[in-house]
């Protein structure tokens, strides 16, 4: 992957969220986003500005117009933290994954915040007429395992440098935690984040899983659900800048990102976060490239 940062804006040192040496969360330059003063109806600082047609594309705009009434029919909205998504430049949103509906339910939040989500999807979805739609929306095909995973990460980095907002689910799959907490993350997100230098915005969502739970569990169509989204300030990864890339650095950076994500559903659910995430599946990055 090319190391040039392109249209990325590196997170400034005076605004961040990070872990200290004892695993406690430290905020600098921003109010605590989970306190009683946090607004659940906040808007990004660029809300109300029309996104350029050339940035979204006519296909994406048309499909979003079709999906919007469906999403609003099934979900109420309780959103906060959209102002943490920068108005300009590429970024990564790091989101917990607990329902097959996440790409649509969460995607609506990011679209409304001014960053049409560019997401990973299985390569087989990029075939035929549907595949042409996926490419028109600039989604990223993933062939599972080995070289396919590396190609997807390289494509994500290129999209971020071009100023896009790429959605990554660091767990790499739907959570298998019985209490629906985020699992440990795979290191691909850290690899892309450190190479591009772009801000990583931790995001939690809750609600789509009540309508369509993972792994064949039974949800309830009624009553109408509330989809809650809480975005936090950028994760501070500055201590990793300048260090030699490799498995240890990627793993430590991934742990920082997952710790920030896990705090957010704890606020949404009003429950204490688990002391450590559940184990995740294997990394799809081949050992020779780690």
Secondary structure, 3 states (H helix, E strand, C coil): CCCCCCCECCCCCCCEEEECCCCCEEEECCCCCCCCCCCCCCCCCCCCCCCCHHHHCHHHHHHHHHHHHHHHHHEEEEEECHHHCCCCCEEEEEECCCCCCHHHHHHHHHHHCCCCEEEEEEHHHHCHHHHHHHHHCCCEEECCCHHHHHHHHHHHHHHHHCCCEEEECCCCCCCCCCCCCCECCCCHHHHHHHHHCCEEEEEEEECHHHHCCCCCCCCCCCCCEEEEEEEEEEECCHHHCCCCCCHHHHHHHHHHHHHHHHHHHHHHHCCCCCCCCECCCCCCCCHHHC
